[in-house]
Amino acid sequence: MLKGSCLLTVGLVAVALPAAAYGQTGPGGCTSAGTHGMCWVEATDPGRPAYGVAHPGRGPAQQAGGHAVGKPQFACVDQQWTPPPAGDPLWGGHSPSDGSLKLLICQGGGALLGWPRVVFAPNGQPVVVPQVSPAELAEQAISEMGLSAPDIRLAPPADSPHGATIGFPVWMWTTRREATVGPVTRTASAGSITVTATATLAKIDWSLGDGTTVSCPGPGTEFSDDLAGQPSPTCGHVYRGLVAGGVAGIKATSRWEIRWSGGGQSAFRTMALTSSARLPVREIRTLNTRGPR
Protein backbone atom coordinates (compact mmCIF):
# COMPACT_ATOMS: atom_id res chain seq x y z
CA MET A 1 0.00 0.00 0.00
CA LEU A 2 1.20 3.50 -0.76
CA LYS A 3 2.43 5.41 2.24
CA GLY A 4 -0.03 8.01 3.44
CA SER A 5 -3.05 6.58 1.65
CA CYS A 6 -6.54 6.66 3.14
CA LEU A 7 -7.22 4.24 5.95
CA LEU A 8 -10.70 2.70 5.92
CA THR A 9 -12.07 0.90 8.93
CA VAL A 10 -15.45 -0.50 9.86
CA GLY A 11 -16.94 1.20 12.89
CA LEU A 12 -17.62 4.67 14.14
CA VAL A 13 -14.68 6.30 12.39
CA ALA A 14 -14.89 5.51 8.72
CA VAL A 15 -12.03 7.29 6.92
CA ALA A 16 -8.82 8.62 8.44
CA LEU A 17 -7.23 11.31 6.28
CA PRO A 18 -3.49 11.77 6.80
CA ALA A 19 -3.47 14.65 4.29
CA ALA A 20 -5.88 17.44 3.36
CA ALA A 21 -9.00 16.43 1.44
CA TYR A 22 -9.86 18.83 -1.35
CA GLY A 23 -13.23 20.23 -2.33
CA GLN A 24 -15.41 23.29 -2.59
CA THR A 25 -17.76 24.23 0.25
CA GLY A 26 -21.42 24.39 -0.73
CA PRO A 27 -24.77 25.03 1.02
CA GLY A 28 -25.08 23.67 4.53
CA GLY A 29 -21.34 23.16 4.91
CA CYS A 30 -21.26 20.22 2.49
CA THR A 31 -17.94 20.09 0.67
CA SER A 32 -18.02 18.74 -2.87
CA ALA A 33 -15.28 16.28 -3.76
CA GLY A 34 -15.66 17.10 -7.43
CA THR A 35 -17.67 13.98 -8.32
CA HIS A 36 -21.36 13.70 -9.07
CA GLY A 37 -23.53 13.25 -5.99
CA MET A 38 -20.59 13.33 -3.55
CA CYS A 39 -19.89 15.53 -0.57
CA TRP A 40 -17.40 15.72 2.27
CA VAL A 41 -18.77 15.79 5.79
CA GLU A 42 -16.48 16.76 8.63
CA ALA A 43 -16.90 14.86 11.90
CA THR A 44 -14.91 15.81 14.97
CA ASP A 45 -14.30 14.00 18.23
CA PRO A 46 -12.59 15.53 21.25
CA GLY A 47 -8.95 14.50 21.36
CA ARG A 48 -8.98 13.19 17.80
CA PRO A 49 -8.23 14.75 14.42
CA ALA A 50 -11.01 15.52 11.97
CA TYR A 51 -12.29 12.71 9.80
CA GLY A 52 -13.88 12.87 6.40
CA VAL A 53 -16.64 10.55 5.22
CA ALA A 54 -17.85 10.50 1.63
CA HIS A 55 -21.39 9.37 0.86
CA PRO A 56 -23.41 9.30 -2.37
CA GLY A 57 -25.73 12.26 -2.48
CA ARG A 58 -26.00 12.88 1.28
CA GLY A 59 -24.05 13.32 4.49
CA PRO A 60 -23.81 10.52 7.05
CA ALA A 61 -25.98 10.33 10.14
CA GLN A 62 -24.34 11.83 13.20
CA GLN A 63 -24.16 10.36 16.68
CA ALA A 64 -23.43 12.05 19.96
CA GLY A 65 -19.78 12.95 20.32
CA GLY A 66 -19.37 13.84 16.66
CA HIS A 67 -18.84 10.33 15.28
CA ALA A 68 -19.71 9.77 11.63
CA VAL A 69 -21.80 6.71 10.86
CA GLY A 70 -22.28 5.10 7.46
CA LYS A 71 -20.46 3.16 4.77
CA PRO A 72 -17.57 5.09 3.13
CA GLN A 73 -17.83 5.25 -0.65
CA PHE A 74 -15.15 7.49 -2.12
CA ALA A 75 -12.33 9.64 -0.78
CA CYS A 76 -9.24 11.36 -2.17
CA VAL A 77 -6.18 12.73 -0.40
CA ASP A 78 -3.28 14.81 -1.67
CA GLN A 79 0.06 13.06 -1.27
CA GLN A 80 3.37 14.81 -0.68
CA TRP A 81 5.60 14.50 -3.73
CA THR A 82 8.10 16.38 -5.87
CA PRO A 83 6.48 17.51 -9.12
CA PRO A 84 8.47 17.23 -12.36
CA PRO A 85 10.12 20.34 -13.82
CA ALA A 86 8.27 22.75 -16.08
CA GLY A 87 7.72 21.40 -19.57
CA ASP A 88 7.15 17.83 -18.44
CA PRO A 89 4.08 16.24 -20.15
CA LEU A 90 2.40 15.91 -16.75
CA TRP A 91 1.98 19.69 -16.69
CA GLY A 92 -0.29 19.45 -19.73
CA GLY A 93 1.01 22.71 -21.16
CA HIS A 94 0.44 24.63 -17.92
CA SER A 95 3.09 26.76 -16.27
CA PRO A 96 4.15 26.26 -12.62
CA SER A 97 3.46 29.97 -12.13
CA ASP A 98 -0.22 29.36 -12.93
CA GLY A 99 -0.81 26.60 -10.39
CA SER A 100 0.51 23.31 -9.03
CA LEU A 101 0.37 19.59 -9.70
CA LYS A 102 -1.40 17.48 -7.09
CA LEU A 103 -0.86 13.74 -6.64
CA LEU A 104 -4.21 12.27 -5.59
CA ILE A 105 -4.71 8.86 -4.02
CA CYS A 106 -8.36 7.86 -4.15
CA GLN A 107 -10.09 5.06 -2.33
CA GLY A 108 -13.60 3.69 -2.48
CA GLY A 109 -15.52 0.80 -1.00
CA GLY A 110 -12.59 -0.19 1.20
CA ALA A 111 -9.86 -0.59 -1.45
CA LEU A 112 -7.54 1.67 -3.42
CA LEU A 113 -8.81 2.48 -6.89
CA GLY A 114 -6.69 2.25 -10.01
CA TRP A 115 -5.02 5.52 -9.16
CA PRO A 116 -2.91 7.65 -8.17
CA ARG A 117 -3.57 10.48 -10.57
CA VAL A 118 -1.89 13.78 -11.17
CA VAL A 119 -4.18 16.80 -11.63
CA PHE A 120 -3.39 20.47 -12.25
CA ALA A 121 -4.81 22.90 -9.70
CA PRO A 122 -4.89 26.55 -10.87
CA ASN A 123 -3.86 29.12 -8.28
CA GLY A 124 -6.74 30.08 -5.99
CA GLN A 125 -9.04 27.29 -7.23
CA PRO A 126 -10.00 23.99 -5.57
CA VAL A 127 -8.69 20.69 -6.82
CA VAL A 128 -11.19 18.97 -9.10
CA VAL A 129 -11.18 15.22 -8.51
CA PRO A 130 -11.73 13.29 -11.77
CA GLN A 131 -14.83 11.10 -11.94
CA VAL A 132 -14.13 7.40 -11.45
CA SER A 133 -15.06 5.43 -14.56
CA PRO A 134 -17.01 2.13 -14.49
CA ALA A 135 -13.99 0.44 -16.12
CA GLU A 136 -11.75 1.55 -13.24
CA LEU A 137 -14.24 0.23 -10.72
CA ALA A 138 -14.39 -3.04 -12.64
CA GLU A 139 -10.62 -3.39 -12.34
CA GLN A 140 -10.90 -2.73 -8.61
CA ALA A 141 -13.58 -5.42 -8.26
CA ILE A 142 -11.48 -7.89 -10.27
CA SER A 143 -8.38 -7.16 -8.19
CA GLU A 144 -10.34 -8.01 -5.04
CA MET A 145 -11.27 -11.46 -6.38
CA GLY A 146 -7.86 -12.93 -5.62
CA LEU A 147 -8.03 -15.25 -8.62
CA SER A 148 -5.38 -17.96 -8.53
CA ALA A 149 -3.61 -20.25 -10.96
CA PRO A 150 -4.43 -23.95 -10.55
CA ASP A 151 -3.28 -25.56 -7.33
CA ILE A 152 -1.85 -28.55 -9.20
CA ARG A 153 -2.59 -32.06 -7.99
CA LEU A 154 -1.40 -35.17 -9.82
CA ALA A 155 -1.80 -38.91 -9.47
CA PRO A 156 0.78 -40.28 -9.24
CA PRO A 157 1.89 -37.23 -7.24
CA ALA A 158 4.74 -34.99 -8.30
CA ASP A 159 6.73 -35.94 -5.21
CA SER A 160 6.40 -39.65 -5.90
CA PRO A 161 9.80 -41.44 -6.02
CA HIS A 162 8.79 -43.17 -9.24
CA GLY A 163 6.31 -40.73 -10.82
CA ALA A 164 4.31 -41.61 -13.91
CA THR A 165 4.76 -44.86 -15.78
CA ILE A 166 4.62 -45.04 -19.56
CA GLY A 167 1.32 -46.55 -20.67
CA PHE A 168 -0.47 -45.94 -17.37
CA PRO A 169 -3.03 -43.14 -16.74
CA VAL A 170 -2.12 -39.89 -15.00
CA TRP A 171 -4.83 -37.84 -13.27
CA MET A 172 -4.71 -34.02 -13.18
CA TRP A 173 -6.86 -31.68 -11.10
CA THR A 174 -6.77 -28.55 -8.96
CA THR A 175 -7.86 -28.16 -5.39
CA ARG A 176 -11.31 -26.63 -5.20
CA ARG A 177 -11.34 -23.15 -3.74
CA GLU A 178 -13.24 -20.06 -4.81
CA ALA A 179 -10.00 -18.51 -6.07
CA THR A 180 -9.09 -21.55 -8.20
CA VAL A 181 -12.44 -22.78 -9.56
CA GLY A 182 -14.90 -19.89 -9.02
CA PRO A 183 -17.31 -18.48 -9.74
CA VAL A 184 -16.21 -15.31 -7.97
CA THR A 185 -18.29 -12.13 -7.73
CA ARG A 186 -17.11 -8.81 -6.34
CA THR A 187 -18.62 -5.30 -6.30
CA ALA A 188 -16.91 -1.90 -6.22
CA SER A 189 -18.54 1.49 -5.68
CA ALA A 190 -17.57 5.13 -5.95
CA GLY A 191 -20.11 7.89 -5.59
CA SER A 192 -23.27 6.96 -7.45
CA ILE A 193 -21.58 4.27 -9.54
CA THR A 194 -21.59 0.59 -8.58
CA VAL A 195 -19.98 -2.09 -10.71
CA THR A 196 -20.35 -5.86 -10.26
CA ALA A 197 -17.89 -8.30 -11.82
CA THR A 198 -18.11 -12.10 -12.00
CA ALA A 199 -15.27 -14.44 -12.98
CA THR A 200 -16.00 -17.97 -14.18
CA LEU A 201 -13.45 -20.71 -14.85
CA ALA A 202 -13.88 -21.72 -18.49
CA LYS A 203 -11.23 -24.44 -18.68
CA ILE A 204 -7.73 -25.48 -17.65
CA ASP A 205 -5.08 -26.16 -20.29
CA TRP A 206 -2.46 -28.68 -19.23
CA SER A 207 0.92 -28.79 -20.97
CA LEU A 208 2.32 -32.22 -20.07
CA GLY A 209 5.98 -31.80 -20.96
CA ASP A 210 5.95 -34.31 -23.81
CA GLY A 211 4.57 -31.98 -26.47
CA THR A 212 0.96 -32.77 -25.53
CA THR A 213 -1.63 -30.26 -24.34
CA VAL A 214 -4.89 -31.39 -22.76
CA SER A 215 -7.81 -28.98 -22.29
CA CYS A 216 -10.09 -29.87 -19.40
CA PRO A 217 -13.49 -28.14 -19.11
CA GLY A 218 -13.28 -27.82 -15.33
CA PRO A 219 -11.10 -28.40 -12.29
CA GLY A 220 -10.72 -32.13 -12.92
CA THR A 221 -11.61 -35.11 -10.74
CA GLU A 222 -9.74 -35.85 -7.54
CA PHE A 223 -8.04 -39.26 -7.50
CA SER A 224 -8.79 -41.92 -4.90
CA ASP A 225 -6.95 -45.20 -4.30
CA ASP A 226 -9.90 -47.36 -5.32
CA LEU A 227 -9.60 -45.93 -8.86
CA ALA A 228 -5.97 -46.98 -9.35
CA GLY A 229 -5.24 -48.04 -12.92
CA GLN A 230 -8.38 -46.36 -14.30
CA PRO A 231 -8.28 -43.22 -16.47
CA SER A 232 -9.63 -39.96 -15.09
CA PRO A 233 -13.22 -39.35 -16.26
CA THR A 234 -12.60 -35.62 -16.75
CA CYS A 235 -8.90 -34.75 -17.00
CA GLY A 236 -6.12 -37.23 -17.62
CA HIS A 237 -3.14 -38.19 -19.76
CA VAL A 238 -1.06 -41.22 -20.71
CA TYR A 239 2.64 -40.85 -21.46
CA ARG A 240 3.63 -42.91 -24.53
CA GLY A 241 7.38 -42.47 -24.24
CA LEU A 242 10.15 -41.05 -22.11
CA VAL A 243 10.58 -37.29 -21.78
CA ALA A 244 13.84 -35.36 -21.93
CA GLY A 245 15.74 -35.72 -18.70
CA GLY A 246 13.23 -38.22 -17.38
CA VAL A 247 11.12 -35.47 -15.74
CA ALA A 248 8.10 -33.84 -17.36
CA GLY A 249 7.68 -30.09 -16.83
CA ILE A 250 3.94 -29.63 -16.37
CA LYS A 251 2.14 -26.31 -16.72
CA ALA A 252 -1.52 -25.73 -15.89
CA THR A 253 -3.18 -22.57 -17.20
CA SER A 254 -6.61 -21.58 -15.94
CA ARG A 255 -8.71 -19.62 -18.44
CA TRP A 256 -11.05 -17.19 -16.70
CA GLU A 257 -13.98 -15.40 -18.31
CA ILE A 258 -14.87 -12.15 -16.56
CA ARG A 259 -18.02 -10.14 -17.14
CA TRP A 260 -18.84 -6.84 -15.46
CA SER A 261 -21.62 -4.28 -15.60
CA GLY A 262 -22.55 -1.03 -13.90
CA GLY A 263 -22.66 2.70 -14.46
CA GLY A 264 -24.51 2.12 -17.73
CA GLN A 265 -21.65 0.05 -19.15
CA SER A 266 -20.75 -3.62 -19.45
CA ALA A 267 -17.81 -5.55 -20.85
CA PHE A 268 -16.20 -8.97 -21.15
CA ARG A 269 -12.55 -9.90 -20.71
CA THR A 270 -10.42 -12.97 -20.15
CA MET A 271 -7.56 -13.78 -17.82
CA ALA A 272 -4.98 -16.59 -17.91
CA LEU A 273 -3.11 -17.73 -14.80
CA THR A 274 -0.39 -20.41 -14.93
CA SER A 275 1.25 -22.65 -12.35
CA SER A 276 3.82 -25.41 -12.83
CA ALA A 277 5.01 -28.76 -11.45
CA ARG A 278 7.46 -31.50 -12.35
CA LEU A 279 6.62 -35.19 -12.68
CA PRO A 280 9.16 -38.03 -13.18
CA VAL A 281 8.29 -40.36 -16.05
CA ARG A 282 9.68 -43.89 -16.13
CA GLU A 283 9.44 -46.94 -18.28
CA ILE A 284 8.92 -50.47 -16.89
CA ARG A 285 10.49 -53.24 -18.92
CA THR A 286 9.61 -56.87 -18.45
CA LEU A 287 11.73 -59.83 -19.42
CA ASN A 288 9.92 -63.01 -20.38
CA THR A 289 11.88 -66.23 -19.97
CA ARG A 290 10.83 -69.71 -20.96
CA GLY A 291 12.18 -72.62 -19.02
CA PRO A 292 13.26 -75.96 -20.56
CA ARG A 293 10.52 -78.26 -21.83
C-alpha angles and dihedrals in degrees: 000000000000114000113256096018123144116286115218121195134171112243139050096329109055109177127020112202115203090183135036117288113222129223147114120267114239137177116324094016093288110149116212116225091203096258128106114273094000131124138171118236119194117218121185132194124188110261093014134091121252118278129207124215122188119206132174110260098336145050121256124261113265128226129198112286094037098278117156116227127196143069114297113234111174136359137165130197131189112241125211111249143141110256119221119259122275113286095036112134089243089071089064092216093309123129122234087233089064097053145311141275116247124201107214125197111195129193133186137175092006100305137080114263124227091282162102101147133186116224131180116238115197116222112276094010130104122252112262111218111216117242114258111243124225088241091058091049089049090055089050091051091048092049089055092056094078092213113193138202115247116294092227120227123177137184112237085036123241091244093053113125090227103028122188123356122218110255095018125103123260120204122214128191144138128237111260113248130138090251094052104037106016150155093199125182126188133171130209128189138191122172110318094342123095123178126191122198129189126193121200127188106238099181146320120241114209120201104198101196095246097082092273126120121193121194114207119193094219145004094302131238122292114240123239128189094246089065095057112144094017123109120248111263092219113019125015147126141202120212111223098189145005120291127224110283092006092269124095117219104219124198125187118196120191114210111211126194113205125192125182137178138178142105090050092300138096135181145171128224139163134226131197122202122183134199129176143212139173126234126188114230120203138178123225115211123195127202117210116204128185119209125219117288 
